[in-house]
Amino acid sequence: MSLFSGYAKPEHYYLLHILLGVCLNRLLFRESLMTLTVTLLIAILIFAVAVLYSTVGHAGASGYLAAMALFDLAPSVMKPTALTLNILVATVGTIRFLRAGFFSWRTFWPFAVASIPAAFIGGWLTLPAVVYKAIVGVVLLYSAIRIFFSARTADDHGTRRPPLALALLLGAAIGLLSGLTGVGGGIFLSPVLMLMHWAKTKETSAVSVTFILVNSVAGLLGHGLVTHVTAMSTLPRAALVWGPAALAGGFIGTELGTRRLPIAGIRRWLSVVLVVAGLKLLSEVISLLLH
């Protein structure tokens, strides 16, 4: 006879089984509800990032990475997801800026032809994070200040064609940097084009977003080669929600960038984007140094 035979009856076991089942179902429901809540919160952040970045001819990879990092997504998921969202928004931007007549193939091709192979190389290299993040952060902040204070007289200056050798060299450097940091590279190309007077503001946006598109495609393909898996197979199911959010933000942002915002407003928005990106990199440098 069991020690507990005098205390537990069959109906007690049946009731306990029902109680455990109810508790388990409630826990699973709460977990599903939390997952849905996180998915929707990230979708809202992705939409906001896409609107802000696409207004100035960017696609928002650094913003998408930051949004996913807030909710502790795995790095193996973050990179292909950010690149995929980048491609979606950059495709919208490329088409809209091209139709609006702002794209310049003459300005675009020398930077792009050198950046694509360099981005592959950058994906394989491992440099001290403190070094390149510190340099890039300072460069972005300096560029933001220059662009912000020149906003009113932005397109008063004439533009000139970038020297071919210098454009190839800068394209390779930006591509390498893009591969190292996991972004499309437009955030580095935009200030160069404007500060060197190689393109006017909206032409810069058009060239930058197309530059981001080709680099993001190359980066996604390179990610698949490095990990020996199809990059798309690592995307989470939530990407089915995040993709439309990014597309909607891209449509709204490019509408503002191509038709609504004045030139000075676009340049000031770009300054804000550059400041956010620069401060983010410098904060990471401080964090690495402290640890």
C-alpha positions as CSV (number, residue, x, y, z in Angstrom):
1,M,0.0,0.0,0.0
2,S,1.3,3.5,-0.9
3,L,2.2,5.8,1.9
4,F,-0.2,8.4,0.4
5,S,-3.0,6.0,-0.4
6,G,-5.1,7.3,2.5
7,Y,-4.8,10.9,1.3
8,A,-5.1,10.9,-2.5
9,K,-8.1,9.6,-4.3
10,P,-8.4,9.1,-8.1
11,E,-10.6,12.1,-8.4
12,H,-7.9,14.2,-6.8
13,Y,-5.4,13.1,-9.5
14,Y,-7.9,14.0,-12.1
15,L,-8.5,17.5,-10.7
16,L,-4.7,18.0,-10.4
17,H,-4.3,17.0,-14.0
18,I,-6.9,19.5,-15.1
19,L,-5.4,22.3,-12.9
20,L,-1.9,21.6,-14.4
21,G,-3.3,21.7,-17.9
22,V,-5.1,25.0,-17.3
23,C,-1.8,26.5,-15.8
24,L,0.2,25.3,-18.8
25,N,-2.2,26.7,-21.3
26,R,-2.2,30.1,-19.6
27,L,1.6,30.1,-19.6
28,L,1.7,29.3,-23.3
29,F,-0.9,32.0,-24.0
30,R,1.1,34.5,-22.1
31,E,4.3,33.5,-23.9
32,S,2.5,33.8,-27.3
33,L,1.1,37.2,-26.3
34,M,4.5,38.5,-25.3
35,T,6.0,37.3,-28.5
36,L,3.3,39.0,-30.5
37,T,3.8,42.2,-28.4
38,V,7.6,42.2,-29.1
39,T,7.0,41.6,-32.8
40,L,4.6,44.5,-33.0
41,L,6.9,46.8,-31.0
42,I,9.8,46.0,-33.3
43,A,7.6,46.6,-36.3
44,I,6.7,50.1,-35.0
45,L,10.3,50.9,-34.5
46,I,11.2,49.6,-38.0
47,F,8.5,51.7,-39.6
48,A,9.7,54.8,-37.8
49,V,13.4,54.1,-38.8
50,A,12.4,53.5,-42.4
51,V,10.5,56.8,-42.6
52,L,13.3,58.8,-41.1
53,Y,16.2,57.3,-43.1
54,S,14.4,57.0,-46.5
55,T,13.6,60.7,-46.4
56,V,17.3,61.4,-46.9
57,G,18.1,58.5,-49.3
58,H,19.1,55.9,-46.7
59,A,17.6,52.6,-45.9
60,G,18.1,52.3,-42.1
61,A,20.2,49.2,-41.4
62,S,21.8,50.6,-38.3
63,G,18.4,51.6,-37.0
64,Y,17.0,48.1,-37.6
65,L,19.9,46.5,-35.8
66,A,19.4,48.8,-32.9
67,A,15.7,48.0,-32.7
68,M,16.3,44.3,-32.7
69,A,19.2,44.6,-30.2
70,L,16.8,46.3,-27.7
71,F,14.8,43.0,-27.6
72,D,17.9,40.7,-27.5
73,L,17.5,39.0,-30.8
74,A,20.3,36.6,-31.8
75,P,23.1,38.2,-33.9
76,S,22.7,35.4,-36.4
77,V,19.2,36.6,-37.0
78,M,19.8,40.3,-36.9
79,K,22.3,40.7,-39.7
80,P,20.3,39.0,-42.5
81,T,17.1,40.6,-41.3
82,A,18.6,44.1,-41.3
83,L,20.0,43.5,-44.8
84,T,16.7,42.2,-46.1
85,L,14.8,45.2,-44.7
86,N,17.5,47.4,-46.2
87,I,17.0,45.9,-49.6
88,L,13.2,46.4,-49.4
89,V,13.5,50.1,-48.4
90,A,16.4,50.8,-50.8
91,T,14.4,49.3,-53.7
92,V,11.5,51.6,-53.0
93,G,13.9,54.6,-52.7
94,T,15.8,53.7,-55.9
95,I,12.6,53.5,-58.0
96,R,11.0,56.6,-56.5
97,F,14.1,58.8,-56.8
98,L,14.8,57.4,-60.3
99,R,11.3,58.3,-61.5
100,A,11.6,61.8,-59.9
101,G,14.6,62.4,-62.1
102,F,17.3,62.8,-59.4
103,F,19.5,59.8,-60.1
104,S,22.9,60.3,-61.7
105,W,24.5,57.3,-63.3
106,R,27.7,59.3,-63.9
107,T,28.1,60.0,-60.2
108,F,26.9,56.5,-59.1
109,W,28.9,54.0,-61.0
110,P,32.6,54.7,-60.0
111,F,31.7,54.5,-56.3
112,A,29.5,51.4,-56.7
113,V,31.9,49.4,-59.0
114,A,34.6,49.6,-56.4
115,S,32.5,49.2,-53.3
116,I,30.8,45.9,-54.1
117,P,33.9,43.7,-54.1
118,A,35.4,45.7,-51.2
119,A,32.2,45.0,-49.1
120,F,32.8,41.2,-49.6
121,I,36.4,41.7,-48.3
122,G,35.1,43.7,-45.4
123,G,32.8,40.9,-44.4
124,W,35.8,38.6,-44.0
125,L,38.1,40.9,-42.1
126,T,38.2,41.4,-38.4
127,L,39.7,44.7,-37.2
128,P,39.8,46.1,-33.6
129,A,36.2,47.4,-33.1
130,V,37.4,50.3,-31.0
131,V,39.6,51.7,-33.8
132,Y,37.2,51.8,-36.7
133,K,34.1,52.7,-34.6
134,A,35.9,55.6,-33.0
135,I,37.2,56.9,-36.4
136,V,33.8,56.5,-38.1
137,G,31.9,58.0,-35.2
138,V,34.1,61.2,-35.3
139,V,33.8,61.5,-39.1
140,L,30.0,61.2,-39.0
141,L,29.7,63.9,-36.3
142,Y,32.0,66.2,-38.1
143,S,30.1,65.7,-41.4
144,A,26.8,66.2,-39.6
145,I,28.0,69.6,-38.2
146,R,29.2,70.7,-41.7
147,I,26.0,69.7,-43.4
148,F,23.7,71.2,-40.8
149,F,25.3,74.6,-40.9
150,S,25.5,74.7,-44.7
151,A,21.8,73.7,-45.1
152,R,20.5,77.1,-46.2
153,T,23.1,77.6,-48.9
154,A,23.3,73.8,-49.7
155,D,22.6,73.8,-53.4
156,D,23.8,77.4,-54.2
157,H,27.2,76.0,-55.2
158,G,27.8,74.4,-58.5
159,T,28.7,70.7,-58.7
160,R,31.6,69.0,-60.4
161,R,32.2,65.5,-61.6
162,P,34.2,63.5,-59.0
163,P,37.7,62.5,-60.3
164,L,37.5,58.8,-61.4
165,A,40.6,57.6,-59.4
166,L,39.4,59.3,-56.2
167,A,35.8,58.0,-56.6
168,L,37.1,54.5,-57.1
169,L,39.3,54.8,-54.0
170,L,36.5,56.3,-51.8
171,G,34.1,53.7,-53.1
172,A,36.4,50.9,-52.1
173,A,37.0,52.4,-48.7
174,I,33.3,52.9,-48.1
175,G,32.5,49.4,-49.3
176,L,35.2,48.0,-47.0
177,L,33.8,50.0,-44.1
178,S,30.3,48.8,-44.9
179,G,31.4,45.2,-44.9
180,L,33.0,45.7,-41.5
181,T,30.1,47.5,-39.9
182,G,27.2,45.6,-41.6
183,V,25.4,48.5,-43.2
184,G,24.7,49.7,-46.7
185,G,27.3,52.5,-46.8
186,G,25.0,55.4,-47.8
187,I,25.6,57.0,-44.4
188,F,29.2,57.4,-45.4
189,L,28.7,58.3,-49.1
190,S,26.1,61.1,-48.5
191,P,28.4,63.5,-46.6
192,V,31.2,62.9,-49.1
193,L,29.1,63.8,-52.1
194,M,27.7,66.9,-50.5
195,L,30.8,68.3,-48.8
196,M,32.9,67.8,-51.9
197,H,30.2,69.4,-54.1
198,W,29.9,66.3,-56.3
199,A,26.1,66.2,-56.1
200,K,23.2,68.4,-55.1
201,T,21.1,67.3,-52.1
202,K,18.4,65.2,-53.9
203,E,20.9,63.8,-56.3
204,T,22.9,62.7,-53.3
205,S,19.8,60.9,-51.9
206,A,19.1,59.2,-55.2
207,V,22.7,58.0,-55.6
208,S,23.1,56.9,-52.0
209,V,19.9,54.8,-51.9
210,T,21.0,52.9,-55.0
211,F,24.5,52.5,-53.6
212,I,22.9,51.0,-50.5
213,L,20.8,48.7,-52.6
214,V,23.7,47.1,-54.4
215,N,25.8,46.9,-51.3
216,S,23.0,45.3,-49.3
217,V,22.4,42.6,-51.9
218,A,26.1,41.9,-52.0
219,G,26.3,41.8,-48.2
220,L,23.3,39.4,-48.0
221,L,24.9,37.1,-50.6
222,G,28.3,37.3,-48.8
223,H,26.6,36.4,-45.5
224,G,25.2,33.3,-47.1
225,L,28.7,32.3,-48.5
226,V,30.4,32.9,-45.1
227,T,27.8,31.0,-43.1
228,H,27.3,28.3,-45.8
229,V,23.5,28.6,-45.5
230,T,20.9,30.5,-47.5
231,A,20.6,33.8,-45.8
232,M,16.9,34.0,-46.3
233,S,16.4,30.7,-44.4
234,T,17.7,32.4,-41.2
235,L,15.0,35.1,-41.2
236,P,12.5,34.9,-38.3
237,R,8.7,34.5,-39.0
238,A,8.3,38.0,-37.6
239,A,10.0,39.3,-40.8
240,L,6.6,38.8,-42.5
241,V,5.3,41.6,-40.3
242,W,8.5,43.7,-40.3
243,G,8.9,43.6,-44.1
244,P,5.6,45.4,-44.7
245,A,6.3,47.9,-41.9
246,A,9.6,48.8,-43.6
247,L,8.0,49.0,-47.0
248,A,5.3,51.4,-45.7
249,G,7.9,53.5,-44.0
250,G,10.0,53.6,-47.1
251,F,7.0,54.8,-49.3
252,I,6.2,57.6,-46.9
253,G,9.8,58.6,-46.4
254,T,10.7,58.7,-50.1
255,E,7.5,60.7,-50.8
256,L,8.7,63.3,-48.3
257,G,12.2,63.2,-49.7
258,T,11.3,63.5,-53.4
259,R,8.4,65.9,-53.2
260,R,7.5,67.4,-49.9
261,L,10.6,68.4,-47.9
262,P,12.6,71.5,-48.9
263,I,16.4,71.1,-49.5
264,A,17.4,72.7,-46.2
265,G,15.0,70.4,-44.4
266,I,16.4,67.3,-46.0
267,R,20.0,68.3,-45.1
268,R,19.0,68.9,-41.5
269,W,17.3,65.6,-41.3
270,L,20.4,64.0,-42.7
271,S,22.4,65.8,-40.0
272,V,20.2,64.2,-37.3
273,V,20.7,60.8,-38.8
274,L,24.4,61.2,-38.9
275,V,24.5,62.5,-35.3
276,V,22.5,59.5,-34.1
277,A,24.8,57.0,-36.0
278,G,27.9,58.8,-34.8
279,L,26.9,58.9,-31.1
280,K,25.8,55.3,-31.3
281,L,29.3,54.2,-32.5
282,L,31.1,56.4,-30.0
283,S,28.9,55.0,-27.1
284,E,29.9,51.5,-28.3
285,V,33.6,52.6,-28.2
286,I,33.2,53.8,-24.6
287,S,31.4,50.6,-23.6
288,L,34.2,48.5,-25.2
289,L,36.9,50.5,-23.4
290,L,35.2,50.2,-20.0
291,H,34.9,46.5,-20.4
